[in-house]
Amino acid sequence: MNDLVGAPPAPRTSPAPAPSNPAPSDAGPADTPPPAGRIDALIARLHGLHPRLIDLSLDRLIALLAKLGAPERHLPPVIHVAGTNGKGSTCAFLRAMAEAAGLAVHVYTSPHLVRFNERFRVAGSLVSDTLLAATLEEIEQVNAGASITVFEVITAVAFVLFARTRADLCVLETGLGGRGDATNVIARPAATAITSISLDHREMLGDTLAAIAAEKAGIMKPGVPVAIGAQPAEAQRVLLAHAADRGAPVLLRGRDWEIAPGRYRDAAGTLDLPAPALPGLYQWDNAGIALAALRAAGLGVPDRALAAGVGRAEWPARLQRLTGPLAALLPPGWELWLDGGHNPGAGEALAGQLAAWADRPVHLVVGMKQAKDTAEFLRPLLGHAASVWAVAEPEQHLALPVAAIVAASGGLARPGPRVADALRRLAQETTPGHAPARVLICGSLYLAGEILKQDGGTP
């Protein structure tokens, strides 16, 4: 755990709701698979319960939660976060700020990068394999084969885990959209937050910023304050209109709060801040959203903890510096960075960071997921790159073929075809005495997970 101002209290068992089945102990029969293997088998079985991987609807989950004793009604105050880019970083800032005040925090995020457990942080600690496997098995039994998506089941897992361990705050990140996302069964959060909106998941959310913003706005609740960060004008208009319709008090950047390097300001006054622990100029916006939402939630987090959290938040694969075996493939003095950005908005944000890295050349190593708008992601980046390499790792989920990335770059990208290959070729092409450069691996959270495994990084 980080050196925080006041350590979070130890988890305290809560009496409600009671388990419908007792969790098995760590010691099981000799033929029982280890917990990690049980989790993989459970997830594989759950995939067969619904014909679609994603089906934005709340009815199935509401029915399951009712059978489980409505654990979503037994949570601590909830801050619900939606948006296209920056959701995970905003959740990380929220957690760091609250923990700096000595609060115990539950956090539910997606997707995971290396281990499935990363999605569930229970009162400050990642859930153990044993407890996660037992809870999955319990919920599978209660569900009794009813049609339900995997994300809906694991959202129920989060609510059960969180309801059974007392905490002071619960941070929920939407999985996709907002209105029909499984996390939106929370009837009255303490606050909601909307991060930067961009074109992504168009097949599910719509082809325009207005349509996507309307989906994200679905987490707004009557009387519940909503913190909104910097937005394109089209998205902002929709968000403000939905907030007015729902009677949700708005905390809008540029109107109700403002943040600049080193300083945050709102109606309560001005707060001096350290540089965000998460690199990237765009992280100031995410930190500001977290500050506005946490203040609005009314938990009484003191200013010193808010500032400390900005400087101590952790979130892997968000401009993360790598220093392991992959970094060792580069010439001395070079830097290797990893970012999971993968949509047009992320491309714009990363382009701003590349412009700020003007002190040395930057080489891009890009691997994308199938169905992503690769050309639009690359468009703002290409002008800042000394070279571009297209890659696809063998274990990368739904990896876009290298040839498709090369085509989307207008032929500028060179085939890796793997990350290590691209890094070795960069090293081979560098002459002695050449100025050090930076390499940024980006384009997919699934790629980021594979790179963290290879480089020895752990979320």
C-alpha positions as CSV (number, residue, x, y, z in Angstrom):
1,M,0.0,0.0,0.0
2,N,1.2,3.5,-0.7
3,D,2.5,5.7,2.1
4,L,-0.8,7.5,2.6
5,V,-1.9,10.2,5.1
6,G,-3.7,7.9,7.5
7,A,-3.8,4.2,6.5
8,P,-7.3,2.8,5.6
9,P,-8.9,0.9,8.4
10,A,-8.8,-2.8,8.3
11,P,-11.8,-4.4,6.6
12,R,-14.7,-4.9,8.9
13,T,-17.2,-7.7,8.4
14,S,-20.7,-6.4,7.7
15,P,-23.8,-8.4,8.7
16,A,-25.9,-7.8,5.6
17,P,-26.6,-9.4,3.3
18,A,-25.6,-12.8,4.7
19,P,-24.1,-15.3,2.3
20,S,-26.6,-17.6,0.7
21,N,-23.9,-20.3,0.7
22,P,-20.8,-20.4,2.9
23,A,-17.6,-19.8,1.1
24,P,-15.3,-22.8,0.9
25,S,-12.0,-22.7,2.8
26,D,-8.7,-22.5,0.9
27,A,-8.1,-26.2,1.6
28,G,-10.3,-28.3,-0.7
29,P,-10.4,-31.9,-2.0
30,A,-7.2,-33.0,-3.7
31,D,-9.0,-33.0,-7.1
32,T,-10.3,-29.4,-6.7
33,P,-8.6,-27.1,-9.3
34,P,-6.6,-24.2,-7.8
35,P,-8.6,-21.0,-7.4
36,A,-7.2,-19.3,-10.5
37,G,-8.2,-22.4,-12.6
38,R,-11.6,-22.4,-11.0
39,I,-12.1,-18.8,-12.0
40,D,-11.1,-19.5,-15.7
41,A,-13.5,-22.5,-15.8
42,L,-16.3,-20.4,-14.3
43,I,-15.9,-17.6,-16.7
44,A,-15.9,-20.1,-19.6
45,R,-19.2,-21.6,-18.4
46,L,-20.8,-18.2,-17.9
47,H,-20.1,-17.3,-21.5
48,G,-22.6,-19.9,-22.6
49,L,-25.5,-18.4,-20.6
50,H,-26.3,-15.7,-23.1
51,P,-26.0,-15.5,-26.9
52,R,-24.5,-12.1,-26.9
53,L,-21.3,-11.0,-25.0
54,I,-22.7,-7.5,-24.6
55,D,-26.5,-6.9,-24.2
56,L,-27.2,-3.5,-22.5
57,S,-30.2,-4.2,-20.3
58,L,-30.8,-4.2,-16.5
59,D,-33.6,-6.7,-16.2
60,R,-31.5,-9.8,-16.0
61,L,-29.2,-8.4,-13.4
62,I,-32.0,-7.0,-11.3
63,A,-33.6,-10.4,-11.1
64,L,-30.4,-12.0,-10.1
65,L,-29.6,-9.4,-7.4
66,A,-33.1,-9.9,-5.9
67,K,-32.3,-13.6,-5.5
68,L,-29.0,-12.6,-3.8
69,G,-30.8,-10.4,-1.2
70,A,-30.2,-7.1,-3.1
71,P,-26.6,-6.5,-2.2
72,E,-26.5,-3.3,-4.2
73,R,-28.7,-1.8,-1.5
74,H,-26.1,-2.5,1.2
75,L,-23.2,-0.6,-0.2
76,P,-21.4,2.4,1.3
77,P,-21.8,5.8,-0.5
78,V,-21.2,5.2,-4.2
79,I,-19.5,7.5,-6.8
80,H,-20.5,6.2,-10.2
81,V,-18.1,7.1,-13.1
82,A,-18.9,7.0,-16.9
83,G,-17.2,8.4,-20.0
84,T,-15.2,7.3,-22.9
85,N,-11.6,8.1,-21.8
86,G,-10.3,8.6,-18.3
87,K,-12.8,6.6,-16.3
88,G,-10.2,4.3,-14.8
89,S,-7.8,7.2,-14.0
90,T,-10.6,9.1,-12.4
91,C,-11.5,6.1,-10.3
92,A,-7.8,5.8,-9.3
93,F,-7.7,9.4,-8.2
94,L,-11.0,9.0,-6.2
95,R,-9.5,5.9,-4.4
96,A,-6.2,7.6,-3.7
97,M,-7.9,10.8,-2.3
98,A,-10.3,8.8,-0.1
99,E,-7.6,6.5,1.2
100,A,-5.3,9.4,2.0
101,A,-8.1,10.5,4.4
102,G,-8.0,7.1,6.1
103,L,-11.2,5.8,4.4
104,A,-11.7,2.2,3.3
105,V,-12.6,2.1,-0.4
106,H,-14.2,-0.5,-2.6
107,V,-13.4,-0.2,-6.4
108,Y,-14.9,-2.0,-9.4
109,T,-13.3,-1.4,-12.7
110,S,-12.9,-3.1,-16.1
111,P,-11.2,-4.6,-18.0
112,H,-8.4,-6.3,-16.2
113,L,-4.9,-6.3,-17.7
114,V,-3.1,-9.3,-16.2
115,R,-5.3,-11.0,-13.6
116,F,-9.1,-11.1,-13.4
117,N,-8.9,-10.0,-9.7
118,E,-7.8,-6.5,-10.7
119,R,-11.5,-5.7,-11.3
120,F,-12.4,-6.0,-7.6
121,R,-10.6,-4.0,-4.9
122,V,-12.3,-4.8,-1.6
123,A,-11.7,-2.2,1.2
124,G,-8.3,-1.4,-0.3
125,S,-7.1,-4.9,-1.3
126,L,-7.5,-6.9,-4.5
127,V,-9.8,-9.8,-3.9
128,S,-8.1,-13.2,-3.4
129,D,-8.4,-16.0,-5.9
130,T,-10.1,-18.2,-3.3
131,L,-12.7,-15.7,-2.4
132,L,-13.4,-14.6,-6.0
133,A,-13.8,-18.2,-7.1
134,A,-16.1,-19.0,-4.2
135,T,-18.3,-16.0,-4.9
136,L,-18.5,-16.7,-8.6
137,E,-19.6,-20.3,-7.8
138,E,-22.2,-19.1,-5.3
139,I,-23.7,-16.7,-7.8
140,E,-23.6,-19.2,-10.6
141,Q,-25.6,-21.6,-8.3
142,V,-28.1,-18.9,-7.4
143,N,-28.5,-17.9,-11.1
144,A,-29.3,-21.5,-11.9
145,G,-28.5,-21.3,-15.6
146,A,-30.7,-18.3,-16.3
147,S,-29.8,-16.2,-19.4
148,I,-27.3,-13.5,-18.3
149,T,-24.1,-11.9,-19.6
150,V,-20.7,-12.4,-18.1
151,F,-20.4,-8.7,-17.2
152,E,-23.7,-8.8,-15.4
153,V,-22.6,-11.8,-13.3
154,I,-19.3,-10.2,-12.4
155,T,-21.1,-7.0,-11.5
156,A,-23.2,-9.0,-9.1
157,V,-20.0,-10.5,-7.7
158,A,-18.7,-7.0,-7.1
159,F,-21.9,-6.0,-5.2
160,V,-21.8,-9.2,-3.1
161,L,-18.2,-8.8,-2.2
162,F,-18.6,-5.1,-1.4
163,A,-21.8,-5.6,0.6
164,R,-20.1,-8.2,2.9
165,T,-17.1,-6.1,3.8
166,R,-17.7,-2.7,5.3
167,A,-16.1,0.3,3.7
168,D,-16.6,4.1,3.6
169,L,-16.8,4.6,-0.2
170,C,-17.6,2.5,-3.2
171,V,-16.2,3.6,-6.6
172,L,-18.0,2.0,-9.7
173,E,-16.7,2.4,-13.2
174,T,-19.3,1.7,-16.0
175,G,-18.3,-1.1,-18.3
176,L,-19.9,0.3,-21.5
177,G,-22.1,3.3,-22.0
178,G,-24.1,4.1,-18.9
179,R,-27.9,4.0,-19.3
180,G,-28.0,0.2,-19.9
181,D,-24.7,-0.7,-18.2
182,A,-25.0,-3.3,-15.4
183,T,-23.5,-0.9,-12.8
184,N,-26.5,1.4,-13.4
185,V,-28.7,-0.6,-11.0
186,I,-27.5,1.7,-8.2
187,A,-30.6,3.8,-7.5
188,R,-29.0,6.7,-5.7
189,P,-25.3,7.2,-5.7
190,A,-23.7,9.9,-3.6
191,A,-22.3,11.5,-6.8
192,T,-21.8,10.7,-10.5
193,A,-19.0,11.7,-12.8
194,I,-18.7,12.0,-16.6
195,T,-15.2,11.9,-18.1
196,S,-14.1,12.9,-21.6
197,I,-16.5,11.6,-24.3
198,S,-15.3,10.4,-27.7
199,L,-16.4,8.2,-30.5
200,D,-16.1,4.6,-29.4
201,H,-18.2,1.4,-29.4
202,R,-20.3,3.0,-32.1
203,E,-22.0,-0.3,-32.9
204,M,-23.5,-0.3,-29.4
205,L,-23.8,3.4,-28.4
206,G,-24.4,5.3,-31.6
207,D,-22.5,7.0,-34.4
208,T,-22.4,10.6,-33.1
209,L,-21.0,12.3,-30.0
210,A,-24.5,13.3,-29.1
211,A,-25.8,9.8,-29.1
212,I,-22.9,8.5,-27.1
213,A,-23.2,11.4,-24.6
214,A,-26.9,10.5,-24.1
215,E,-25.9,6.9,-23.2
216,K,-23.3,8.1,-20.7
217,A,-25.8,10.6,-19.2
218,G,-28.0,7.7,-18.3
219,I,-26.1,7.3,-15.0
220,M,-27.4,10.7,-13.8
221,K,-30.0,10.5,-11.0
222,P,-32.5,13.1,-9.7
223,G,-30.9,15.2,-7.0
224,V,-27.5,13.5,-7.3
225,P,-24.6,15.9,-8.2
226,V,-22.7,15.1,-11.4
227,A,-19.2,16.2,-12.0
228,I,-18.5,16.8,-15.7
229,G,-15.0,17.3,-17.2
230,A,-13.9,19.0,-20.4
231,Q,-16.1,17.9,-23.3
232,P,-16.6,18.5,-27.0
233,A,-19.4,21.1,-27.4
234,E,-21.8,18.6,-28.9
235,A,-21.4,16.2,-26.0
236,Q,-21.6,18.9,-23.4
237,R,-24.9,20.2,-24.7
238,V,-26.4,16.8,-24.4
239,L,-25.0,16.2,-20.9
240,L,-26.3,19.5,-19.6
241,A,-29.7,18.9,-21.2
242,H,-30.0,15.5,-19.6
243,A,-28.9,16.8,-16.2
244,A,-31.6,19.5,-16.4
245,D,-34.2,16.9,-17.4
246,R,-33.2,14.6,-14.5
247,G,-32.8,17.3,-11.9
248,A,-29.2,16.5,-11.3
249,P,-27.1,19.4,-10.0
250,V,-24.1,19.9,-12.3
251,L,-20.5,20.7,-11.5
252,L,-19.1,21.6,-14.9
253,R,-15.4,22.3,-15.6
254,G,-14.9,25.9,-16.8
255,R,-18.1,27.0,-15.0
256,D,-18.3,25.5,-11.6
257,W,-14.8,24.3,-11.2
258,E,-11.4,24.8,-12.9
259,I,-8.1,23.1,-12.8
260,A,-4.7,24.0,-14.1
261,P,-1.2,22.7,-13.3
262,G,-0.8,23.1,-9.6
263,R,-4.2,24.5,-8.7
264,Y,-7.9,23.5,-8.4
265,R,-10.7,26.0,-7.8
266,D,-14.4,25.8,-7.1
267,A,-17.0,27.5,-4.9
268,A,-15.3,26.2,-1.8
269,G,-12.0,27.9,-2.6
270,T,-8.6,27.2,-4.2
271,L,-6.6,24.1,-3.5
272,D,-2.9,23.9,-4.3
273,L,-2.0,20.5,-5.9
274,P,1.1,18.5,-6.7
275,A,1.6,17.1,-10.2
276,P,-0.6,14.1,-10.8
277,A,1.2,10.8,-10.2
278,L,-0.4,9.6,-13.4
279,P,1.7,11.2,-16.3
280,G,0.0,13.0,-19.1
281,L,-1.4,16.5,-19.4
282,Y,-4.9,15.2,-19.7
283,Q,-4.7,13.7,-16.2
284,W,-5.3,17.2,-14.8
285,D,-8.9,16.9,-16.1
286,N,-9.4,13.5,-14.6
287,A,-8.0,14.7,-11.3
288,G,-10.4,17.7,-11.3
289,I,-13.4,15.5,-12.0
290,A,-12.5,13.3,-9.1
291,L,-12.0,16.3,-6.8
292,A,-15.4,17.8,-7.8
293,A,-17.2,14.5,-7.4
294,L,-15.6,13.6,-4.1
295,R,-16.3,17.0,-2.6
296,A,-19.9,16.8,-3.9
297,A,-20.4,13.3,-2.3
298,G,-20.2,15.0,1.1
299,L,-17.8,12.6,2.8
300,G,-15.8,15.4,4.4
301,V,-12.4,14.4,2.8
302,P,-10.0,17.2,3.9
303,D,-8.1,19.3,1.5
304,R,-4.7,17.7,2.5
305,A,-6.0,14.3,1.5
306,L,-7.4,15.5,-1.8
307,A,-4.1,17.0,-2.7
308,A,-2.2,13.9,-1.5
309,G,-4.4,11.7,-3.6
310,V,-3.6,13.6,-6.8
311,G,0.1,13.0,-6.2
312,R,-0.2,9.3,-5.2
313,A,-2.8,7.7,-7.6
314,E,-1.8,4.6,-9.4
315,W,-3.3,3.1,-12.6
316,P,-1.4,0.7,-14.8
317,A,-0.9,1.2,-18.6
318,R,-1.8,4.9,-18.5
319,L,1.5,6.4,-19.7
320,Q,3.3,3.9,-17.5
321,R,7.1,3.8,-17.7
322,L,8.4,0.3,-18.3
323,T,11.9,-0.7,-17.0
324,G,11.9,-4.5,-17.3
325,P,13.1,-7.0,-20.0
326,L,11.4,-5.2,-22.9
327,A,12.9,-1.8,-21.9
328,A,16.3,-3.6,-21.8
329,L,16.1,-4.2,-25.6
330,L,16.5,-0.5,-26.3
331,P,19.7,1.4,-26.4
332,P,21.0,3.0,-23.2
333,G,19.2,6.2,-22.2
334,W,16.1,5.4,-24.2
335,E,12.7,5.3,-22.4
336,L,9.9,2.8,-22.9
337,W,6.3,3.8,-22.2
338,L,3.0,2.0,-22.3
339,D,-0.6,3.4,-22.7
340,G,-3.8,1.5,-23.3
341,G,-5.4,4.4,-25.3
342,H,-7.3,3.0,-28.3
343,N,-10.0,5.4,-29.7
344,P,-9.9,8.7,-31.5
345,G,-10.2,10.7,-28.2
346,A,-7.3,8.8,-26.8
347,G,-5.3,9.5,-29.9
348,E,-5.9,13.3,-29.5
349,A,-4.9,13.1,-25.9
350,L,-1.7,11.1,-26.6
351,A,-0.9,13.5,-29.4
352,G,-0.8,16.4,-26.9
353,Q,1.6,14.3,-24.7
354,L,3.8,13.6,-27.7
355,A,4.0,17.3,-28.5
356,A,5.1,17.9,-24.9
357,W,7.8,15.3,-25.4
358,A,9.5,17.5,-28.0
359,D,12.9,17.2,-26.3
360,R,13.6,13.8,-28.0
361,P,12.2,11.7,-30.8
362,V,9.2,9.4,-30.1
363,H,8.7,6.1,-31.9
364,L,5.2,4.5,-31.8
365,V,4.6,0.8,-31.5
366,V,0.9,0.3,-32.2
367,G,-1.3,-2.8,-31.7
368,M,-5.1,-2.4,-32.0
369,K,-8.2,-4.4,-31.3
370,Q,-10.4,-5.6,-34.2
371,A,-13.4,-3.2,-35.0
372,K,-11.6,-0.2,-33.6
373,D,-11.3,3.0,-35.6
374,T,-7.5,2.6,-36.2
375,A,-7.1,5.3,-38.8
376,E,-8.8,7.9,-36.6
377,F,-6.7,6.8,-33.6
378,L,-3.5,7.2,-35.6
379,R,-4.4,10.4,-37.4
380,P,-3.3,12.9,-34.7
381,L,-0.3,10.8,-33.7
382,L,1.5,10.3,-37.0
383,G,2.8,13.8,-37.3
384,H,4.6,13.5,-34.0
385,A,6.3,10.1,-34.5
386,A,9.8,9.5,-35.8
387,S,8.6,6.0,-36.8
388,V,5.6,3.9,-36.5
389,W,5.5,0.1,-36.0
390,A,2.5,-2.2,-36.3
391,V,2.3,-5.2,-34.0
392,A,0.1,-8.0,-32.8
393,E,1.0,-10.3,-29.9
394,P,0.1,-14.0,-30.3
395,E,-2.0,-14.0,-27.1
396,Q,-3.5,-10.5,-27.6
397,H,-7.3,-10.8,-27.5
398,L,-9.0,-9.9,-30.9
399,A,-5.8,-8.4,-32.2
400,L,-6.1,-6.5,-35.5
401,P,-3.8,-8.0,-38.1
402,V,-0.5,-6.1,-38.6
403,A,-1.3,-5.5,-42.3
404,A,-4.6,-3.7,-41.3
405,I,-2.7,-1.3,-39.0
406,V,-0.1,-0.6,-41.8
407,A,-3.0,0.2,-44.2
408,A,-4.7,2.4,-41.6
409,S,-1.5,4.4,-41.2
410,G,-1.5,5.1,-45.0
411,G,1.5,2.8,-45.4
412,L,3.7,4.7,-42.9
413,A,3.8,2.0,-40.3
414,R,6.4,-0.8,-40.5
415,P,5.5,-4.4,-39.4
416,G,7.0,-5.4,-36.1
417,P,5.4,-7.9,-36.2
418,R,5.7,-8.3,-32.4
419,V,6.6,-5.6,-29.9
420,A,10.0,-7.2,-29.0
421,D,10.8,-7.4,-32.8
422,A,10.1,-3.7,-33.2
423,L,12.2,-2.7,-30.2
424,R,15.2,-4.8,-31.4
425,R,15.0,-3.3,-34.9
426,L,14.9,0.2,-33.4
427,A,18.0,-0.7,-31.4
428,Q,19.8,-2.1,-34.5
429,E,19.0,0.9,-36.5
430,T,20.4,3.3,-33.9
431,T,24.0,4.4,-34.6
432,P,26.5,4.9,-31.7
433,G,26.2,8.3,-30.1
434,H,22.7,8.9,-31.4
435,A,20.5,11.0,-29.1
436,P,18.2,8.9,-26.8
437,A,14.6,8.6,-27.8
438,R,11.3,7.5,-26.4
439,V,9.1,4.6,-27.5
440,L,5.4,4.5,-26.8
441,I,3.5,1.3,-27.0
442,C,-0.2,2.0,-27.4
443,G,-3.5,1.1,-29.2
444,S,-5.2,-1.6,-27.0
445,L,-5.7,-2.4,-23.3
446,Y,-5.5,-6.1,-24.4
447,L,-2.0,-5.4,-25.9
448,A,-1.1,-3.5,-22.7
449,G,-2.0,-6.6,-20.6
450,E,0.3,-8.8,-22.7
451,I,3.1,-6.2,-22.5
452,L,2.8,-6.0,-18.7
453,K,3.2,-9.8,-18.5
454,Q,6.3,-9.7,-20.7
455,D,7.9,-6.8,-19.0
456,G,7.3,-8.1,-15.5
457,G,4.9,-5.3,-14.7
458,T,2.0,-6.0,-12.3
459,P,-1.1,-3.8,-12.0
